[in-house]
């Protein structure tokens, strides 16, 4: 498959959990959010030089390529694993609305085994992101605790103590983190830790509603 048909096959997929389009790279910090989100979730691709509507606009300068590397290696901690592939689409290969040859960069980000991968913002603050559908959102405190849980030895067991019984007694139906903290009357940090542990062991499940996470018993 030539470059044109390969790129068009990716574009036909649209933006989804493991693919995002970037028209241009003007800010390495903003790009680092996408890198963090893919690295913390299931990995994915950034098609750089592609508009939201799928038109091939191309990477405009070497500076954009430099900022791509900065996003992965300087503005993400720890550094994300990312591979850059460059494709050249000639004028005759592009859609009619595109004039001149275009360079498209496909940045492939691998899932990290050192989560969380945090992205640095313009003020030097580090935040972890996750990818849900076609959105990058800030990782919740439960994500952070769950990543800590995942680093523990396999084969660990969970002990049902009074705090867990109290927590499970509260979670009848779907509840937000704030509702669980308020109703359980347990310290917020303790609730976050227990929720992560219960999710790890398959006792609880959670889902993102577009505004917040909801927790429910399996």
PyMOL commands that set and color helices and strands:
alter all, ss='L'
color gray80, all
select helices_A, chain A and resi 3-13+28-40+62-73+141-150+162-170+177-184+188-200
alter helices_A, ss='H'
color red, helices_A
select strands_A, chain A and resi 19-22+44-48+76-77+82-89+102-109+118-120+126-132+135-138+204-208+213-217
alter strands_A, ss='S'
color yellow, strands_A
deselect
rebuild
show_as cartoon
